[in-house]
Amino acid sequence: MLKLPQIYADNIQRWLPELLWFAVTTLKIAAVAFVLAVAVGLAFALLRTSHNALLRGIAITYIETARGLPIVVLLYIVYFVPPQLFPGLDWRWFTDFTGAVVGLGLHGGAILAEVFRSGIEALHKGQREAALTLGMTPTQSMAYIILPQAMRIVLPPVANYAIGLLKDTSLCSLIGVNEMMNDAKSIAFSDYQPMAVFVLVAAIYFAMSYPLSLAVRLLERRLNVAH
């Protein structure tokens, strides 16, 4: 029988500080990738709802392609393919951290593009028409009338996406990012204690994601009360 309490008593003082140190990298990846995903998602949501058929086609192609690829495949493509396509360029700036952020951000951007699109299209078209009647340009009506209301609608699903993104960062270890899961694998196989290490890592992921879950529930309650 595996004696987890004794294993943790012997190793926790060595394992936990190291895992927490790399957990900071995990949080950094999640935070930067989330910002990128929101920016990309909003941009392609606007293209997706455009009256221009070419812009809509570009948006649909990106959204369906990025959503249809597994995150791992997209991470491999983003990190390994560009240096091979353009070997003459200086790629020293393109670190594994950058590749992880871009890969996760592009995948998340496709997901959030559809979330933002649904929020925009949930609003009555008469609001945009009324704004145009009052003399606003299409850009102004979108910026000052449509988007503020749409953001209120999509906040809960966007927050839920952030929780999933935090857990998806564990896949970044496959391209060599020195984040918590990568470090956990090193500890597990060097100390021959995979179960104990990964149970501890699961607890750390839960400790990071559960406050976000509580924040999402609180946000949803407040929005429901406001309605």
N, C-alpha and C positions, 0 to 999 in steps of 0.2 A: 504493500500500500504506500502510495506517495505521501510523504510527510511534509506537506506544504508549510505548516507553522514552523517546523524546525529549519527547513530550507530558508525561509524568509528571515528567521532569527539569525542565521549564519551569514546571509548575504545582503539583506535589505539596505544596510548602511553603505554598501558599495554600489548596488544596483540603482537604488532610487535617485540619488543625486545625478548620476550620469543620464538616466532616462529623462529626468525632468529638464536637464540642460538641453537635450535634443528635442524635448517637447516644445521648447521655445521656438526652435526652427520650424516645427510642425505648425505652430500657431502663425508664424510669419508667412509661411507658404499659403495657408488658408486665407489670411487677411488680404494679402496682395492679390491672390488669384480671385478672391471675391470682388474686389474693386474692379479688376480687369473684366470679370464676367458681367458685372452690372453695366459697365461702360459699353462693352461689345453688345450685350443683349439689348440695351436701350437703342443703340444705333441701328441694329438690324431690325428691331421692332418697328422703328420709324420707316425704314426702307420697306418692310413687309406690309405696312399699311399705306404706302405711297400710292398715288394714282398712276405713277409711271410703271408701265409693264416691265421694262428692263430692270429697274431697281427692285421691283417685287421678285423678279426671276432670280436676281443675284442673291437676294435675301433667302429665298426658299431653297436655293441650291446649297448655300452655306449651312442653313439650319438643318436640313435633312441629312446632309453629309456628316456634320459634326455630331448630331444626335445619333446617327446610325452606326458610328464607330465606337467600339469599346474604349474606355478611358486609357487603358494600357496601350492599345494600338496608337492612339493619338499622341500619347506621351513619347512613344518610340519614334513616330514620324517627326514630331516637332524637334526632338533632341538630336536625332541621328541623321535625318535626311538633309536639312539645309547645308551643313558643312560638306556633304558629299556632292550636292548640286553645284555649290560655289566654293570649290577648294582654294581658290586664289585669295579669298577674303580672310581677314583676321578674325577668327572666331573665339579668341581668348576671353572676350567679354561674355560670351554665351555659356554661362556656367550651368551646372546641373540644377541649381536653384532657379535660374532664369527659365530653363526648359520646363521645369515642373510648373512654374507659375503660368507660363504661356500655354502649355498643354491643358492644364486644368481650367484656365481662364477661357480658352476657346471652346472647350466642351461645355462649360457652364454658360457661356454667352449664348450658345444655341438654345439651351434649355430656358434661360431667362428671356430670350427674345420672344418665345411663344407665351411666356407668362405675362410679359409687358404688353404684347399684342392683345391678349385676351382682356387685359385691364382697360386698354384704350378702346377696344371695340365694345366693351360692356357699357360704355357711356352713350347716352342718346345722341344721335347725329345732330339733333337740333341745337345742341350747345355750341358746336363748332359753327353751324350756320348763323346762329345768333351773334357770335363773336365777330364773324366776317361782316355781318350786317352793321355792327357798331363801328366798323372801320378798321378792325384788326387785320393784320396780314395772316396768312395761314401759319407762318412760323410763330407769330405772337399768340395766336389762339391755341396752338399746341403747347407752347411754353407756359402760358399763364392760366389757361382754362382747363385743357384736357389732361396734361401730365400730372398736375398736382392732385387731381381727383383719381386718376388711374393709379398713382403711387399708393394712395390709401387703400385701394382695392387689392393690390398685389403684395402689400407688405407681408402678410402671413406666409404665402408660398415662397417668397424670396427669403424670409427668415428660415423657413424649413430647408430650403436649398443650402443655406449657409451651414446648417448642421450636417447635412450629407457631405458637403465639401470638406469639412474638417476630417471626417472619417476617410474620405477618398484620398487624402494626402498620404495615407499609408502605402498607396500604390507607387508613390514617387521613389520608393526605395529600389524599384526595379530599374531605374535609370541612374542609380548610384547616389541619390541625394542623401546626405547625412542627417536624416531626420529620425524621429523616435523609433519607427518600425525597423529601419535599417540598423540602428544601434542595438535594438532588441534582438535581432537575428544574430548579430555578432556575439552578444552576451550569451544567448541561449546555446549556441553551438560551441563556444569556447568553454563554458562551464558545464555543458551537458545537462542543462536544466530547462529544456524548451517549454514544458508545461508551466512551470513556476514563473518563468519570465513573461510568457505571453498572457498569463492570467493577470499579472501585475500591470502589463501594458494595457490590457482591456480595462482595468480599473482606472488607469490614468485617462484613457480616451473618454470613459464615462464621466469622470470628474470634469473634463473639459467641455463635453457636449451637453451635459444635463443642465447647467445654468442657462445655456442657449435655449433648451427646450422650455424651461420655465419662463424665459423672457418671451418666447413665441406665444405661449398660452396666455400670459398677461396681456400681450399686445392684442391678441384676438378678442379677449374679453373686453378690453377698452374700446376697440373698434365696434364691437357689437353693441355696447352701451351707447356709444356715440350715434349709432344708427337709430 
